[in-house]
């Protein structure tokens, strides 16, 4: 899935259960977000997870989200190293095996 489409889905999930900030304790200036009355119960958890992901991606550290390039794999990961291209090392092996198969499939006997 392309990143723009994934972000559209993430935003839609976050908007499925609107929240309002409410102070948890009167002696602390911290507030947490609580679902409004319009939210469906089954939308609350996915929406909270989507908002947490948005906070991690758009937060002060701005984690760089990347799509894994392994064949037949639909995974996104947070890029932790400038040379990181895969979700996990086995994805790189998968890609190398796929390239090897393609080279030997198209070469004459």
C-alpha positions in Angstrom: 0.0 0.0 0.0 1.4 3.4 -0.9 2.3 5.7 2.1 -0.4 8.3 1.1 -3.1 5.7 1.2 -1.8 4.3 4.5 -1.8 7.8 6.0 -5.4 8.3 4.8 -6.5 5.1 6.5 -4.6 6.1 9.7 -6.3 9.5 9.7 -9.7 7.9 9.1 -9.2 5.4 12.0 -8.1 8.3 14.3 -11.2 10.3 13.4 -13.6 7.3 14.0 -13.9 8.0 17.7 -13.7 11.8 18.5 -12.3 12.7 21.9 -12.3 15.7 24.2 -9.6 16.6 26.7 -10.6 16.2 30.4 -8.5 16.9 33.4 -7.9 13.7 35.4 -7.2 15.4 38.8 -8.0 18.9 39.9 -4.5 19.4 41.5 -2.6 18.5 38.3 -2.6 20.5 35.0 -2.6 17.3 32.9 -5.5 16.2 30.9 -6.2 13.0 29.0 -8.5 12.5 26.0 -11.8 10.7 26.5 -14.2 9.5 23.8 -17.2 11.7 23.2 -20.7 10.3 23.3 -20.8 10.0 19.5 -18.0 7.3 19.5 -18.9 3.7 19.0 -17.4 1.3 21.5 -15.7 -0.8 18.8 -14.1 2.3 17.3 -12.5 3.5 20.5 -9.4 1.2 20.7 -8.4 1.5 17.0 -8.9 5.3 17.1 -6.7 5.5 20.2 -4.0 3.4 18.6 -4.2 5.5 15.4 -3.8 8.7 17.4 -0.8 7.2 19.3 0.8 6.3 15.9 0.1 9.8 14.6 1.7 11.3 17.8 4.8 9.2 17.3 5.2 10.1 13.7 4.4 13.8 14.0 5.9 14.3 17.4 9.0 16.3 18.2 11.3 13.4 17.2 9.4 12.7 14.0 10.0 9.0 13.5 10.5 8.4 9.8 8.0 5.8 8.6 9.1 3.6 5.6 7.6 0.8 3.6 9.5 -2.5 3.6 10.8 -3.3 0.1 10.6 -7.1 0.5 8.5 -8.9 -2.1 5.0 -9.9 -1.1 5.3 -8.1 2.3 3.1 -5.2 3.4 4.9 -3.8 6.4 5.8 -0.4 7.5 8.6 0.3 10.0 10.3 3.2 11.8 13.7 3.8 10.1 16.2 3.7 12.9 19.4 3.8 10.8 20.2 5.7 7.6 21.0 2.5 5.7 18.0 0.5 7.0 15.8 -0.6 4.1 14.0 -3.6 5.6 11.5 -4.2 8.4 13.8 -7.0 9.7 16.9 -8.8 8.3 14.9 -11.7 6.9 13.2 -9.3 4.5 16.6 -8.5 2.9 17.1 -12.3 2.5 13.7 -12.5 0.9 14.5 -9.8 -1.6 17.9 -11.3 -2.5 16.2 -14.7 -3.1 13.6 -13.2 -5.3 16.2 -11.4 -7.4 18.2 -14.6 -7.6 15.2 -16.6 -8.8 14.3 -13.9 -11.4 17.8 -13.9 -12.8 17.9 -17.7 -13.1 14.4 -17.9 -14.5 15.2 -15.6 -17.3 18.7 -16.9 -18.2 19.0 -19.4 -21.0 19.8 -23.1 -20.0 
